[in-house]
Amino acid sequence: MIREIILERRTVQTAQGDFLITCVSADLTHLYPGMERYGVRVTDGTGRTVTEFFTNTYEYTPAMELDAKSVAFRQADEWEGEFTEHPTDMVEYFSRLHPRCLPAAETADVVIIQGSPRPDGNCGQTAGLIAAETDRAGGTVQVLYPDDMDIHPCIGCYQCYNTGYCTFADDMDEVFVLVQRCRVLAVCAPVYSCSVPGALKALIDRFQAYHARRNLTDVVQGSHQAGLFFGVCGREGEVNFIPLRAIATAFFATAGIPLTGTAWADGMDRKRDVRQVSGFPGEVRSLVRQALEGAGDWGDQ
Ligand SMILES: Cc1cc2nc3c(=O)[nH]c(=O)nc-3n(C[C@H](O)[C@H](O)[C@H](O)COP(=O)(O)O)c2cc1C
C-alpha cells in the first residue's frame, strides 16, 4: 500500500449534505525514479468515497504542456464547479463513474503461457510435458495461448499506476485473474530474432499493469507462488538464450513471482523434437514437481 499526503481540502455544502474534496499526492519513487501520483477524492458526510481521480507524472510526455499536479487540481476545480451548478444531482452523477474490476475466472494450479505461435511445435510439446506432470500430481492446468488471444500491445500510457488497472479491457483481464490465483506460472518461449514472438511480448509488456496493481493495492501477492521458464531455440549454443534469460528474470520480477526453475533446449533446427533432447523432458517434469511441492512455501524470496 502507498502513503498519501493531503495537499488541500475543500468542503462543498449541498442540499444532500456536505461533501469533502481532497487533493492528495503519493511518492512512488520506490517503483520508478521521480514517479508521483496526484489524486482527488470526493467523500460524503459519512466519509464514504463517492468518486476519485488519479494521475501520475509518468503519463506526461516531454511534448505535453500539462503536468500531473495541475491536472489533479483542475479536476478538483471542475468537480467543485459541478457541485455549485448541479447541487442536487451530484451523487447520481458520481454513481455513473464506475470503477474497473476484473472478471471472475476459472482457477488452475498451474497456468502455462505457451508463447510459440505454433500450437504443436517444441513449446507446445513442452507445455504438454508440464500439463501431464501436473495431472500426475493431481493438479489442474490452464494453458494460455497468446497468439489466439485479444491482447492489445502496451502503449506506455502509465495510467495503470493511477488505479492498478490497464486502460485496455481485453483478454489480459482473464490472464491476470488466473495468474493471481495459480500456484505455479510456467512460460514456454521460443527464441525469435533474439527475443520472444510478438504476441508473447505483448502479454509480457502488459504485466506492467499487474506490477502497478501489486504495488498500489494489497490484493496481488505472488511471493508464495512459483515461476518456471522454458526456452527453445533453433541455433546451437547457450549463448542464444541470453536475451530470454533476461526476459524471464524481468517478467517474473514484474509479476512478483519467484523464478524457481528454468530449462533450455538449443539446436532445435537440427534436433527437431524437444521430447527427444537428452535430459530435457526429465528436467521439465522434475521442475514442475518441485514447483508444485514448494509453491505456497517459498517465503518472501
Ligand atoms: C521468426 C523466427 C525467428 C527466429 N529467430 C531465432 C533466433 O534468433 N535464434 C535462434 O536460435 N532461433 C531462432 N528461430 C528458431 C526457433 O527458435 C525454433 O524454430 C524453435 O524451435 C521454435 O519454437 P516452436 O517449435 O515452439 O515453435 C526463429 C524462428 C522464427 C520463425
The ligand as a Gaussian input file, in Angstrom:
#p B3LYP/6-31G(d) Opt

LIG

0 1
 C       10.711000     -15.578000     -36.960000
 C       11.676000     -16.529000     -36.337000
 C       12.805000     -16.040000     -35.712000
 C       13.718000     -16.908000     -35.125000
 N       14.819000     -16.397000     -34.524000
 C       15.721000     -17.237000     -33.946000
 C       16.909000     -16.708000     -33.337000
 O       17.125000     -15.503000     -33.275000
 N       17.769000     -17.588000     -32.761000
 C       17.556000     -18.953000     -32.792000
 O       18.371000     -19.711000     -32.260000
 N       16.410000     -19.459000     -33.349000
 C       15.515000     -18.645000     -33.940000
 N       14.365000     -19.155000     -34.516000
 C       14.123000     -20.615000     -34.465000
 C       13.135000     -21.009000     -33.352000
 O       13.567000     -20.572000     -32.096000
 C       12.957000     -22.534000     -33.327000
 O       12.465000     -22.976000     -34.574000
 C       12.020000     -23.011000     -32.226000
 O       12.055000     -24.417000     -32.155000
 C       10.589000     -22.581000     -32.477000
 O        9.793000     -22.948000     -31.381000
 P        8.438000     -23.782000     -31.579000
 O        8.860000     -25.098000     -32.174000
 O        7.889000     -23.921000     -30.221000
 O        7.562000     -23.000000     -32.495000
 C       13.461000     -18.309000     -35.131000
 C       12.309000     -18.795000     -35.762000
 C       11.416000     -17.926000     -36.354000
 C       10.170000     -18.474000     -37.025000

